[in-house]
Amino acid sequence: IANAAALNMMGLSRNEFNNPLYSDYFFNKADHDPLKTTHDDGKYEAVIHSIKGEKIPIINSVKNINFHGKKKRLKCFVDISDQRKAQEAMLRAKQAAEAATKAKSDFLANMSHEIRTPMNAILGFTDLMKYTSLDESQQQYVTMIRQSGEMLLALISDILDFSKIESGKVELESVEFNLEYLVGD
């Protein structure tokens, strides 16, 4: 006996299901026949084939029951095609997200290095300018350029550190520092 949902899944009418020609085709094509299994109580995955040859992944539930004093096996199967498609879509999305994250991390690491080089040149030239004949106002400008450059370089270094953390390439180091100066800064 099969219900309407099972018949629909197999692509058979009730008369076709009872016709040995169709039922033999269906049962001989099944990777693991959910209707003839001898599994004990429980659930397991299987694949059935519709009359059109479609492979349908299912979860088959088997339960031994007493029916009018006779031992019978109640078997129910559920089409999990949609769940499988959703799992595959989620896996593809996860892989795409991981690839995008890696590309972003690589980009940040490369850009940080590319920006750091000219920034060091700017800082070097501001140091040289401090030792030239500048008036007091110009000296303040050079000092402000130097401080702004150092802050920008620290930001670039932070970006590089974050990209290293994301890519799993971070290396910790122990560095002495002046707490009072750091808090004041």
C-alpha positions in Angstrom: 0.0 0.0 0.0 1.3 3.5 -0.8 -0.2 6.8 -0.1 -0.8 9.6 -2.6 2.4 11.5 -1.7 4.5 8.3 -2.3 2.8 7.7 -5.6 3.3 11.3 -6.7 7.0 11.0 -5.7 7.4 7.9 -7.8 5.4 9.4 -10.7 2.9 6.5 -10.6 -0.9 6.3 -10.4 -2.4 3.8 -7.9 -3.1 1.4 -10.8 0.4 1.7 -12.1 1.8 1.1 -8.6 -0.1 -2.2 -8.5 1.0 -3.2 -12.0 4.1 -5.4 -11.7 5.6 -3.9 -14.9 5.9 -0.5 -13.2 6.5 -1.6 -9.6 9.3 -3.9 -10.8 10.9 -1.0 -12.7 10.7 1.2 -9.6 12.0 -1.4 -7.2 14.8 -2.7 -9.4 16.1 0.8 -10.0 16.1 1.8 -6.3 19.6 2.3 -4.8 18.2 1.1 -1.5 14.6 0.1 -1.7 12.7 2.0 1.1 9.7 -0.3 0.8 11.4 -3.7 1.0 14.1 -2.9 3.5 14.7 -5.2 6.5 16.3 -2.5 8.6 15.3 -2.4 12.3 13.4 0.6 13.7 15.1 3.9 12.9 15.8 6.4 10.2 18.3 6.3 7.3 18.9 8.0 4.1 18.3 6.3 0.7 17.8 7.2 -2.9 14.8 6.2 -5.0 14.2 6.6 -8.7 11.0 7.9 -10.1 9.4 6.3 -13.2 11.0 9.1 -15.2 14.4 8.1 -13.9 14.9 11.0 -11.5 17.0 10.2 -8.4 15.2 11.3 -5.3 17.1 11.5 -2.0 14.9 10.4 0.9 14.9 9.8 4.6 13.3 6.5 5.3 11.7 5.8 8.7 11.1 2.2 9.7 9.0 1.1 12.6 8.0 -2.5 13.6 4.3 -2.5 14.7 1.6 -4.9 15.8 -1.3 -4.7 13.4 -4.3 -6.8 14.3 -2.1 -9.3 16.1 0.4 -9.6 13.3 3.9 -8.1 13.2 4.1 -5.5 10.4 6.7 -2.9 9.3 5.5 0.6 8.9 7.7 2.5 6.5 7.5 6.2 5.7 9.8 8.1 3.4 10.2 11.9 3.0 11.7 13.6 -0.1 14.7 15.6 1.0 15.6 17.0 -2.4 14.9 20.6 -1.3 17.0 20.2 1.8 19.9 18.8 -0.3 19.6 21.6 -2.8 19.7 24.2 0.1 22.7 22.4 1.6 24.5 22.6 -1.7 23.6 26.2 -2.2 24.8 27.0 1.4 28.1 25.2 0.7 28.7 27.1 -2.5 27.8 30.4 -0.7 30.2 29.5 2.1 33.0 28.8 -0.3 32.4 32.0 -2.2 32.4 34.0 1.1 35.6 32.4 2.2 37.2 33.2 -1.2 36.0 36.8 -1.0 37.4 37.1 2.6 40.7 35.8 1.4 40.8 38.1 -1.5 40.0 41.1 0.8 42.7 40.1 3.2 45.2 39.7 0.4 44.2 43.1 -1.0 44.5 44.8 2.4 47.9 43.2 3.0 49.2 44.3 -0.4 47.7 47.8 -0.2 49.1 48.3 3.3 52.6 47.6 2.0 52.1 49.7 -1.1 50.9 52.7 1.0 53.5 52.2 3.8 56.5 52.7 1.4 55.6 56.3 0.3 54.4 57.1 3.8 57.9 56.3 5.1 59.4 58.6 2.5 57.1 61.4 3.6 58.1 60.9 7.2 61.8 60.8 6.3 61.6 64.1 4.3 59.7 65.8 7.2 62.6 64.8 9.4 65.1 66.3 7.0 63.0 69.5 6.7 63.1 70.0 10.5 66.9 70.5 10.3 66.6 73.2 7.6 66.2 77.0 8.2 62.5 77.2 8.8 60.8 79.9 10.8 58.7 78.9 13.9 55.4 78.6 12.0 57.0 76.4 9.3 58.6 74.2 12.0 55.1 73.7 13.5 53.7 72.7 10.1 56.5 70.2 9.6 55.8 68.8 13.1 52.1 68.5 12.4 52.9 66.8 9.1 55.2 64.4 10.9 52.6 63.6 13.6 49.8 63.1 11.0 52.1 60.9 9.0 52.9 58.8 12.0 49.2 58.4 12.8 48.5 57.4 9.3 51.3 54.9 9.3 50.0 53.4 12.6 46.5 53.1 10.9 48.1 51.3 7.9 50.0 49.0 10.3 46.7 48.2 12.1 45.0 47.4 8.8 48.0 45.1 7.9 47.7 43.5 11.4 44.0 42.8 10.9 44.6 41.3 7.5 47.3 39.1 9.0 44.8 38.0 11.8 42.2 37.1 9.2 44.6 35.1 7.1 46.1 33.3 10.2 49.6 34.8 9.7 49.8 37.0 12.8 53.0 36.9 14.8 53.0 38.3 18.3 56.1 40.1 19.6 57.0 41.6 22.9 57.8 45.4 22.7 58.6 47.8 25.5 56.5 50.9 25.6 55.9 54.0 27.7 52.4 53.7 29.2 52.2 57.3 30.2 53.1 58.5 26.7 50.8 55.9 25.0 47.8 57.0 27.2 48.6 60.7 26.5 48.9 60.1 22.8 
